[in-house]
Amino acid sequence: MKKKDFRKNFYEENAWKANKIICGIDEAGRGPIAGPLVAGAVILPHYTAPPFLKDSKTLTKKELLKAYGWIEKYCIFSIGISGNYEIDKCNIQNATLKAMKRAAINLLTMTHNTPHAILIDAIPLHLSNTNYKNIPIHHFAKGESLSSSIAAASIVAKVTRDRIMGKLDKIFPGYQLQEHKGYGTQTHKNILEKQKHSIIHRTSFLQKTFYKGKNEQKNQLSLF
């Protein structure tokens, strides 16, 4: 996005004037040490960008659910998921791109209208090996603030992931996943001090953060 274009919903307004649609994409769950990464993709109705469509990280739970309910009722939306095994195998950046690509293709197959453009928060996505390779894709920082479509996608991704973590909490009790959603909070770290990580934990993340200091300490002790 060029400097002169830094106006909220610049792409949406231009598309709507031409009676075309915009697809916004965003993700939730890049940082946690457990659980999947979820990407959301959303197409808003023409000339419709309610003020409650904001960056999901800035919304309360009540505001999130209100916004998600509105999206469910009035928008076309879809999700894409990369699980913890995929994240460990191909790294978080590639796993994010895979989830976003899945969300985009899932959404594009649901609509007969080809989007005027696809908007993404910060991450460059390519659809060159798909039937949608000719759709322009724009990525820019602070996308949730500059695009209501991206903000809506962030809300879909966040609510969907939170619900997944709530279900996983029942399958893997004892890790308090419902509380911290898999993020590396002190509570989560304290639990991992007492018990082994589960099959939904990202072992690559644990090795880099949680277990790194312990391994180094163990190696130092072995020298004496």
ZIRALIN-V932258 format. One record per pair of residues at least 24 apart in sequence whose ideal C-beta (glycine too) atoms are under 10 Angstrom apart, sorted by sequence separation. I is the first residue (numbers start at 1). J is the second residue. D is the distance in Angstrom with one decimal. If there is no record, write none. Layout:
i:I j:J d:D
i:I j:J d:D
This chain:
i:21 j:45 d:8.9
i:22 j:46 d:9.8
i:50 j:74 d:9.2
i:78 j:102 d:8.4
i:79 j:103 d:5.5
i:80 j:104 d:7.3
i:101 j:125 d:6.4
i:108 j:132 d:5.4
i:119 j:143 d:6.5
i:121 j:145 d:9.3
i:174 j:198 d:8.6
i:21 j:46 d:7.5
i:78 j:103 d:5.5
i:80 j:105 d:7.9
i:100 j:125 d:5.2
i:101 j:126 d:8.3
i:105 j:130 d:6.4
i:107 j:132 d:10.0
i:121 j:146 d:8.9
i:175 j:200 d:8.6
i:184 j:209 d:6.5
i:20 j:46 d:8.8
i:48 j:74 d:7.0
i:77 j:103 d:8.8
i:78 j:104 d:8.2
i:80 j:106 d:6.3
i:97 j:123 d:6.8
i:101 j:127 d:6.8
i:104 j:130 d:8.5
i:105 j:131 d:8.6
i:121 j:147 d:8.1
i:172 j:198 d:4.9
i:175 j:201 d:8.4
i:184 j:210 d:6.9
i:19 j:46 d:7.3
i:44 j:71 d:8.6
i:48 j:75 d:8.6
i:78 j:105 d:8.5
i:79 j:106 d:7.1
i:80 j:107 d:9.0
i:96 j:123 d:6.2
i:97 j:124 d:8.4
i:98 j:125 d:10.0
i:100 j:127 d:9.9
i:105 j:132 d:7.1
i:108 j:135 d:7.9
i:119 j:146 d:8.5
i:120 j:147 d:9.2
i:171 j:198 d:9.0
i:172 j:199 d:8.1
i:16 j:44 d:9.0
i:28 j:56 d:6.7
i:40 j:68 d:9.8
i:78 j:106 d:3.8
i:79 j:107 d:9.0
i:97 j:125 d:6.0
i:101 j:129 d:9.6
i:104 j:132 d:7.2
i:119 j:147 d:5.0
i:122 j:150 d:9.6
i:171 j:199 d:9.9
i:172 j:200 d:6.3
i:15 j:44 d:9.9
i:16 j:45 d:9.3
i:17 j:46 d:9.5
i:24 j:53 d:9.5
i:26 j:55 d:8.7
i:28 j:57 d:8.8
i:42 j:71 d:6.3
i:45 j:74 d:5.6
i:77 j:106 d:9.3
i:78 j:107 d:4.1
i:96 j:125 d:9.1
i:97 j:126 d:8.1
i:101 j:130 d:7.9
i:119 j:148 d:9.8
i:120 j:149 d:9.9
i:121 j:150 d:5.1
i:171 j:200 d:8.4
i:172 j:201 d:9.3
i:16 j:46 d:4.9
i:17 j:47 d:9.2
i:26 j:56 d:7.9
i:44 j:74 d:7.9
i:45 j:75 d:6.8
i:77 j:107 d:6.8
i:78 j:108 d:8.7
i:93 j:123 d:7.9
i:119 j:149 d:5.6
i:120 j:150 d:7.0
i:121 j:151 d:9.0
i:168 j:198 d:8.7
i:15 j:46 d:8.6
i:16 j:47 d:5.3
i:40 j:71 d:8.9
i:44 j:75 d:5.8
i:45 j:76 d:9.0
i:76 j:107 d:6.5
i:78 j:109 d:8.6
i:101 j:132 d:9.8
i:104 j:135 d:8.8
i:118 j:149 d:9.1
i:119 j:150 d:5.4
i:12 j:44 d:6.9
i:16 j:48 d:8.9
i:43 j:75 d:6.2
i:44 j:76 d:8.7
i:76 j:108 d:9.8
i:78 j:110 d:6.4
i:117 j:149 d:9.6
i:121 j:153 d:8.1
i:168 j:200 d:6.0
i:16 j:49 d:9.4
i:42 j:75 d:5.4
i:43 j:76 d:4.3
i:44 j:77 d:9.5
i:77 j:110 d:8.7
i:78 j:111 d:9.9
i:104 j:137 d:8.8
i:120 j:153 d:8.6
i:121 j:154 d:7.1
i:12 j:46 d:9.0
i:13 j:47 d:8.4
i:42 j:76 d:7.2
i:43 j:77 d:7.3
i:76 j:110 d:5.8
i:115 j:149 d:9.4
i:119 j:153 d:8.6
i:9 j:44 d:9.2
i:12 j:47 d:8.7
i:41 j:76 d:8.7
i:42 j:77 d:4.5
i:43 j:78 d:9.4
i:76 j:111 d:5.6
i:165 j:200 d:9.2
i:12 j:48 d:9.2
i:13 j:49 d:8.9
i:41 j:77 d:6.4
i:42 j:78 d:8.2
i:164 j:200 d:9.9
i:12 j:49 d:6.5
i:40 j:77 d:6.5
i:41 j:78 d:5.1
i:76 j:113 d:9.4
i:9 j:47 d:9.9
i:40 j:78 d:7.5
i:41 j:79 d:7.4
i:39 j:78 d:9.1
i:40 j:79 d:5.6
i:41 j:80 d:7.3
i:9 j:49 d:5.5
i:39 j:79 d:6.5
i:40 j:80 d:8.1
i:8 j:49 d:8.2
i:38 j:79 d:5.8
i:39 j:80 d:4.4
i:38 j:80 d:7.5
i:39 j:81 d:7.5
i:37 j:80 d:9.0
i:38 j:81 d:5.4
i:39 j:82 d:7.9
i:9 j:53 d:9.9
i:37 j:81 d:7.1
i:38 j:82 d:8.2
i:36 j:81 d:5.1
i:37 j:82 d:4.7
i:36 j:82 d:6.2
i:37 j:83 d:8.2
i:107 j:153 d:9.4
i:36 j:83 d:4.8
i:37 j:84 d:8.6
i:35 j:83 d:8.4
i:36 j:84 d:6.4
i:35 j:84 d:6.5
i:36 j:85 d:9.6
i:37 j:86 d:8.5
i:34 j:84 d:6.9
i:36 j:86 d:8.4
i:37 j:87 d:6.4
i:103 j:153 d:7.8
i:24 j:75 d:9.8
i:28 j:79 d:9.9
i:33 j:84 d:9.1
i:36 j:87 d:7.9
i:27 j:79 d:9.9
i:29 j:81 d:9.2
i:32 j:84 d:9.0
i:35 j:87 d:9.5
i:23 j:76 d:8.8
i:24 j:77 d:9.4
i:25 j:78 d:9.8
i:27 j:80 d:8.7
i:29 j:82 d:8.7
i:100 j:153 d:9.3
i:103 j:156 d:8.7
i:23 j:77 d:9.7
i:103 j:157 d:8.1
i:21 j:76 d:8.4
i:23 j:78 d:9.7
i:25 j:80 d:8.7
i:27 j:82 d:9.0
i:29 j:84 d:9.8
i:32 j:87 d:9.7
i:37 j:92 d:7.3
i:39 j:95 d:9.9
i:30 j:87 d:9.1
i:39 j:96 d:7.2
i:100 j:157 d:9.6
i:29 j:87 d:9.1
i:37 j:95 d:5.8
i:39 j:97 d:9.1
i:99 j:157 d:8.8
i:36 j:95 d:9.0
i:37 j:96 d:6.0
i:39 j:98 d:8.7
i:40 j:99 d:9.4
i:41 j:100 d:7.7
i:39 j:99 d:4.0
i:40 j:100 d:9.1
i:41 j:101 d:9.8
i:31 j:92 d:8.6
i:37 j:98 d:8.9
i:38 j:99 d:6.7
i:39 j:100 d:4.4
i:41 j:102 d:8.9
i:42 j:103 d:9.2
i:30 j:92 d:5.8
i:37 j:99 d:5.4
i:39 j:101 d:8.3
i:41 j:103 d:4.0
i:29 j:92 d:9.4
i:30 j:93 d:8.8
i:36 j:99 d:8.1
i:37 j:100 d:9.4
i:39 j:102 d:7.0
i:40 j:103 d:6.0
i:41 j:104 d:5.3
i:39 j:103 d:4.1
i:41 j:105 d:8.8
i:43 j:107 d:6.8
i:30 j:95 d:8.8
i:38 j:103 d:8.4
i:39 j:104 d:8.2
i:41 j:106 d:7.0
i:42 j:107 d:7.6
i:43 j:108 d:9.4
i:29 j:95 d:9.7
i:30 j:96 d:6.2
i:41 j:107 d:4.1
i:55 j:121 d:8.8
i:29 j:96 d:9.0
i:39 j:106 d:9.6
i:40 j:107 d:9.1
i:41 j:108 d:8.3
i:43 j:110 d:8.7
i:27 j:95 d:9.6
i:43 j:111 d:6.5
i:27 j:96 d:5.6
i:30 j:99 d:9.9
i:41 j:110 d:9.5
i:27 j:97 d:9.6
i:29 j:99 d:8.8
i:43 j:113 d:8.4
i:28 j:99 d:9.8
i:27 j:99 d:6.3
i:43 j:115 d:6.9
i:27 j:100 d:6.4
i:25 j:99 d:9.5
i:26 j:100 d:8.3
i:41 j:115 d:9.8
i:75 j:149 d:9.2
i:79 j:153 d:9.4
i:25 j:100 d:5.3
i:77 j:152 d:7.4
i:78 j:153 d:9.6
i:25 j:101 d:9.2
i:27 j:103 d:8.4
i:77 j:153 d:7.6
i:81 j:157 d:9.7
i:26 j:103 d:9.1
i:41 j:118 d:8.3
i:42 j:119 d:10.0
i:75 j:152 d:6.5
i:79 j:156 d:6.5
i:80 j:157 d:9.1
i:25 j:103 d:6.0
i:74 j:152 d:9.9
i:75 j:153 d:9.8
i:77 j:155 d:9.4
i:78 j:156 d:8.2
i:79 j:157 d:6.9
i:25 j:104 d:6.0
i:41 j:120 d:9.5
i:77 j:156 d:5.2
i:81 j:160 d:8.4
i:23 j:103 d:9.3
i:77 j:157 d:9.9
i:79 j:159 d:10.0
i:81 j:161 d:8.7
i:23 j:104 d:6.8
i:39 j:120 d:9.4
i:71 j:152 d:5.5
i:75 j:156 d:8.6
i:79 j:160 d:5.3
i:25 j:107 d:8.4
i:70 j:152 d:8.8
i:71 j:153 d:9.1
i:79 j:161 d:8.9
i:24 j:107 d:9.8
i:77 j:160 d:9.6
i:81 j:164 d:8.1
i:23 j:107 d:6.1
i:39 j:123 d:9.7
i:67 j:151 d:8.5
i:68 j:152 d:9.1
i:71 j:155 d:6.5
i:72 j:156 d:8.9
i:23 j:108 d:7.3
i:67 j:152 d:7.5
i:70 j:155 d:9.2
i:71 j:156 d:6.1
i:79 j:164 d:9.8
i:39 j:125 d:9.5
i:58 j:144 d:8.3
i:55 j:142 d:8.5
i:57 j:144 d:7.9
i:58 j:145 d:9.1
i:67 j:154 d:9.8
i:68 j:155 d:5.6
i:72 j:159 d:9.6
i:23 j:111 d:8.7
i:55 j:143 d:8.8
i:56 j:144 d:7.3
i:67 j:155 d:4.9
i:68 j:156 d:6.7
i:71 j:159 d:8.9
i:55 j:144 d:3.6
i:66 j:155 d:9.7
i:67 j:156 d:9.2
i:21 j:111 d:7.4
i:54 j:144 d:6.9
i:55 j:145 d:6.3
i:64 j:154 d:9.9
i:65 j:155 d:9.4
i:68 j:158 d:8.4
i:69 j:159 d:9.5
i:23 j:114 d:9.6
i:24 j:115 d:9.5
i:53 j:144 d:8.9
i:54 j:145 d:7.8
i:64 j:155 d:6.2
i:67 j:158 d:9.7
i:68 j:159 d:4.4
i:21 j:113 d:5.5
i:23 j:115 d:4.3
i:59 j:151 d:9.5
i:63 j:155 d:9.1
i:67 j:159 d:8.4
i:68 j:160 d:8.6
i:20 j:113 d:7.4
i:21 j:114 d:8.2
i:22 j:115 d:5.8
i:23 j:116 d:8.8
i:24 j:117 d:9.7
i:25 j:118 d:6.4
i:26 j:119 d:9.1
i:27 j:120 d:9.1
i:30 j:123 d:9.6
i:58 j:151 d:9.4
i:19 j:113 d:9.4
i:20 j:114 d:8.2
i:21 j:115 d:5.1
i:22 j:116 d:5.9
i:23 j:117 d:7.5
i:24 j:118 d:7.8
i:25 j:119 d:7.0
i:26 j:120 d:7.2
i:27 j:121 d:7.9
i:53 j:147 d:9.3
i:54 j:148 d:8.6
i:64 j:158 d:6.4
i:65 j:159 d:6.9
i:68 j:162 d:9.9
i:20 j:115 d:7.2
i:21 j:116 d:6.4
i:22 j:117 d:5.9
i:23 j:118 d:4.6
i:24 j:119 d:4.9
i:25 j:120 d:4.8
i:26 j:121 d:4.8
i:27 j:122 d:9.8
i:53 j:148 d:4.5
i:55 j:150 d:8.6
i:56 j:151 d:7.6
i:59 j:154 d:9.3
i:64 j:159 d:5.7
i:68 j:163 d:9.8
i:20 j:116 d:3.8
i:21 j:117 d:9.2
i:22 j:118 d:7.7
i:23 j:119 d:7.1
i:24 j:120 d:7.7
i:25 j:121 d:7.6
i:26 j:122 d:9.0
i:27 j:123 d:7.8
i:52 j:148 d:9.8
i:53 j:149 d:8.4
i:55 j:151 d:5.9
i:56 j:152 d:9.3
i:58 j:154 d:9.7
i:59 j:155 d:7.3
i:19 j:116 d:9.5
i:20 j:117 d:8.6
i:22 j:119 d:6.2
i:23 j:120 d:9.2
i:24 j:121 d:8.5
i:26 j:123 d:9.0
i:51 j:148 d:9.0
i:53 j:150 d:9.2
i:54 j:151 d:5.4
i:56 j:153 d:9.0
i:57 j:154 d:7.6
i:65 j:162 d:9.7
i:18 j:116 d:6.8
i:25 j:123 d:8.6
i:49 j:147 d:8.9
i:50 j:148 d:7.6
i:53 j:151 d:4.5
i:54 j:152 d:9.5
i:56 j:154 d:4.2
i:61 j:159 d:9.3
i:64 j:162 d:8.0
i:84 j:182 d:8.8
i:49 j:148 d:3.7
i:52 j:151 d:9.2
i:53 j:152 d:5.1
i:55 j:154 d:5.9
i:56 j:155 d:4.8
i:59 j:158 d:8.2
i:15 j:115 d:7.8
i:16 j:116 d:8.9
i:25 j:125 d:7.0
i:48 j:148 d:8.4
i:49 j:149 d:8.2
i:52 j:152 d:9.9
i:53 j:153 d:9.7
i:54 j:154 d:8.5
i:55 j:155 d:8.7
i:56 j:156 d:8.6
i:59 j:159 d:9.8
i:15 j:116 d:3.9
i:50 j:151 d:9.9
i:53 j:154 d:9.1
i:54 j:155 d:8.1
i:56 j:157 d:7.1
i:57 j:158 d:7.7
i:61 j:162 d:8.4
i:14 j:116 d:7.6
i:15 j:117 d:6.8
i:49 j:151 d:8.7
i:50 j:152 d:9.2
i:53 j:155 d:7.0
i:56 j:158 d:3.8
i:14 j:117 d:8.9
i:44 j:147 d:9.6
i:49 j:152 d:8.8
i:52 j:155 d:9.1
i:55 j:158 d:9.4
i:56 j:159 d:7.7
i:12 j:116 d:9.1
i:15 j:119 d:9.9
i:44 j:148 d:6.2
i:11 j:116 d:7.6
i:12 j:117 d:9.4
i:44 j:149 d:5.5
i:56 j:161 d:9.7
i:11 j:117 d:5.7
i:42 j:148 d:9.0
i:43 j:149 d:7.3
i:56 j:162 d:9.6
i:11 j:118 d:9.5
i:12 j:119 d:8.3
i:42 j:149 d:5.8
i:44 j:151 d:9.7
i:95 j:202 d:9.6
i:11 j:119 d:5.8
i:41 j:149 d:9.1
i:42 j:150 d:8.3
i:44 j:152 d:6.3
i:10 j:119 d:9.7
i:23 j:132 d:9.6
i:41 j:150 d:9.9
i:42 j:151 d:8.8
i:43 j:152 d:8.8
i:44 j:153 d:9.9
i:9 j:119 d:9.8
i:40 j:150 d:9.4
i:42 j:152 d:4.1
i:43 j:153 d:9.6
i:92 j:202 d:8.3
i:41 j:152 d:9.3
i:42 j:153 d:4.6
i:23 j:135 d:7.9
i:25 j:137 d:8.9
i:40 j:152 d:7.6
i:41 j:153 d:5.7
i:42 j:154 d:9.1
i:92 j:204 d:8.2
i:40 j:153 d:4.1
i:42 j:155 d:8.2
i:88 j:201 d:9.4
i:91 j:204 d:7.4
i:92 j:205 d:8.0
i:23 j:137 d:9.2
i:25 j:139 d:9.1
i:39 j:153 d:7.6
i:40 j:154 d:6.7
i:42 j:156 d:5.9
i:84 j:198 d:9.4
i:85 j:199 d:8.6
i:88 j:202 d:5.8
i:90 j:204 d:9.9
i:39 j:154 d:9.7
i:40 j:155 d:7.2
i:41 j:156 d:7.7
i:42 j:157 d:9.5
i:84 j:199 d:8.1
i:85 j:200 d:9.1
i:87 j:202 d:5.4
i:88 j:203 d:5.5
i:89 j:204 d:8.6
i:22 j:138 d:9.6
i:40 j:156 d:3.2
i:41 j:157 d:8.9
i:84 j:200 d:5.5
i:86 j:202 d:10.0
i:87 j:203 d:9.4
i:88 j:204 d:4.5
i:26 j:143 d:6.7
i:39 j:156 d:8.8
i:40 j:157 d:3.7
i:83 j:200 d:8.0
i:84 j:201 d:6.6
i:85 j:202 d:8.8
i:87 j:204 d:6.9
i:88 j:205 d:8.1
i:1 j:119 d:9.1
i:25 j:143 d:8.9
i:26 j:144 d:6.5
i:38 j:156 d:8.4
i:39 j:157 d:5.8
i:40 j:158 d:7.9
i:84 j:202 d:4.7
i:85 j:203 d:9.1
i:87 j:205 d:7.8
i:88 j:206 d:9.6
i:24 j:143 d:7.8
i:38 j:157 d:4.8
i:40 j:159 d:8.6
i:83 j:202 d:9.5
i:84 j:203 d:8.0
i:88 j:207 d:9.4
i:24 j:144 d:9.0
i:37 j:157 d:8.6
i:38 j:158 d:8.0
i:40 j:160 d:6.7
i:84 j:204 d:8.9
i:26 j:147 d:9.2
i:38 j:159 d:9.2
i:39 j:160 d:9.3
i:40 j:161 d:9.1
i:84 j:205 d:8.7
i:25 j:147 d:10.0
i:38 j:160 d:5.1
i:39 j:161 d:9.6
i:24 j:147 d:5.7
i:26 j:149 d:9.1
i:38 j:161 d:4.1
i:24 j:148 d:7.5
i:25 j:149 d:8.3
i:26 j:150 d:5.1
i:36 j:160 d:9.6
i:37 j:161 d:7.8
i:38 j:162 d:9.2
i:11 j:136 d:9.3
i:22 j:147 d:7.8
i:24 j:149 d:2.7
i:25 j:150 d:7.0
i:26 j:151 d:7.7
i:28 j:153 d:9.5
i:36 j:161 d:7.0
i:38 j:163 d:9.6
i:22 j:148 d:9.2
i:23 j:149 d:6.8
i:24 j:150 d:4.1
i:26 j:152 d:8.4
i:27 j:153 d:8.3
i:28 j:154 d:6.8
i:35 j:161 d:7.2
i:38 j:164 d:7.0
i:11 j:138 d:6.6
i:22 j:149 d:5.1
i:23 j:150 d:9.7
i:24 j:151 d:7.4
i:26 j:153 d:4.0
i:27 j:154 d:7.8
i:28 j:155 d:9.0
i:35 j:162 d:9.9
i:38 j:165 d:9.8
i:10 j:138 d:9.7
i:21 j:149 d:9.1
i:22 j:150 d:9.4
i:24 j:152 d:5.9
i:25 j:153 d:5.2
i:26 j:154 d:3.9
i:28 j:156 d:8.7
i:29 j:157 d:7.6
i:36 j:164 d:6.4
i:11 j:140 d:9.8
i:24 j:153 d:4.5
i:25 j:154 d:9.2
i:26 j:155 d:8.5
i:28 j:157 d:3.9
i:29 j:158 d:8.5
i:32 j:161 d:8.8
i:35 j:164 d:6.8
i:36 j:165 d:8.7
i:23 j:153 d:8.4
i:24 j:154 d:8.5
i:26 j:156 d:8.2
i:27 j:157 d:5.4
i:28 j:158 d:4.3
i:35 j:165 d:5.4
i:25 j:156 d:9.8
i:26 j:157 d:5.7
i:27 j:158 d:9.2
i:28 j:159 d:8.5
i:29 j:160 d:9.7
i:34 j:165 d:8.2
i:24 j:156 d:9.5
i:25 j:157 d:8.8
i:26 j:158 d:8.8
i:28 j:160 d:7.6
i:29 j:161 d:5.0
i:36 j:168 d:8.9
i:5 j:138 d:9.1
i:28 j:161 d:4.6
i:29 j:162 d:9.5
i:32 j:165 d:8.4
i:35 j:168 d:6.4
i:6 j:140 d:8.6
i:12 j:146 d:10.0
i:15 j:149 d:9.5
i:27 j:161 d:8.8
i:28 j:162 d:8.1
i:34 j:168 d:8.2
i:35 j:169 d:9.9
i:5 j:140 d:8.6
i:11 j:146 d:8.8
i:12 j:147 d:6.7
i:29 j:164 d:9.0
i:6 j:142 d:9.1
i:10 j:146 d:7.4
i:11 j:147 d:6.7
i:12 j:148 d:6.5
i:29 j:165 d:8.7
i:1 j:138 d:6.2
i:8 j:145 d:7.2
i:9 j:146 d:7.7
i:10 j:147 d:8.1
i:12 j:149 d:6.1
i:35 j:172 d:9.8
i:1 j:139 d:8.6
i:2 j:140 d:9.7
i:8 j:146 d:5.6
i:9 j:147 d:6.3
i:11 j:149 d:7.9
i:12 j:150 d:9.9
i:34 j:172 d:8.6
i:1 j:140 d:4.2
i:6 j:145 d:9.9
i:7 j:146 d:7.9
i:8 j:147 d:7.3
i:9 j:148 d:5.6
i:11 j:150 d:9.7
i:1 j:141 d:8.8
i:6 j:146 d:6.8
i:8 j:148 d:7.5
i:9 j:149 d:8.0
i:1 j:142 d:9.9
i:5 j:146 d:8.8
i:34 j:175 d:7.1
i:1 j:143 d:9.1
i:9 j:151 d:9.8
i:35 j:177 d:7.1
i:8 j:151 d:9.6
i:34 j:177 d:6.8
i:1 j:146 d:7.4
i:32 j:177 d:9.6
i:1 j:147 d:9.5
i:34 j:180 d:8.8
i:35 j:181 d:7.1
i:36 j:182 d:8.7
i:33 j:180 d:9.6
i:34 j:181 d:8.6
i:35 j:182 d:3.7
i:32 j:180 d:8.2
i:34 j:182 d:3.7
i:35 j:183 d:9.1
i:32 j:181 d:6.5
i:33 j:182 d:6.4
i:34 j:183 d:8.3
i:32 j:182 d:3.6
i:33 j:183 d:7.2
i:34 j:184 d:8.7
i:31 j:182 d:9.0
i:32 j:183 d:4.7
i:33 j:184 d:4.7
i:29 j:181 d:8.0
i:31 j:183 d:6.3
i:32 j:184 d:7.1
i:33 j:185 d:9.6
i:28 j:181 d:9.1
i:29 j:182 d:7.3
i:31 j:184 d:7.7
i:32 j:185 d:9.7
i:29 j:183 d:9.0
i:34 j:188 d:7.6
i:33 j:188 d:7.1
i:32 j:188 d:8.9
i:33 j:189 d:8.7
i:34 j:192 d:9.4
i:33 j:192 d:8.3
i:34 j:197 d:7.6
i:35 j:198 d:9.9
i:33 j:197 d:8.3
i:34 j:198 d:7.1
i:36 j:200 d:8.0
i:34 j:199 d:9.8
i:35 j:200 d:5.8
i:37 j:202 d:9.4
i:34 j:200 d:5.4
i:35 j:201 d:8.3
i:36 j:202 d:9.5
i:34 j:201 d:4.5
i:35 j:202 d:8.0
i:33 j:201 d:6.1
i:34 j:202 d:6.4
i:32 j:201 d:9.3
i:33 j:202 d:5.5
i:32 j:202 d:7.4
i:33 j:203 d:9.2
i:33 j:204 d:9.5
i:34 j:205 d:8.3
i:33 j:205 d:4.5
i:34 j:206 d:8.9
i:29 j:202 d:10.0
i:32 j:205 d:7.8
i:33 j:206 d:5.9
i:31 j:205 d:8.6
i:33 j:208 d:9.4
i:33 j:209 d:6.9
i:33 j:210 d:6.6
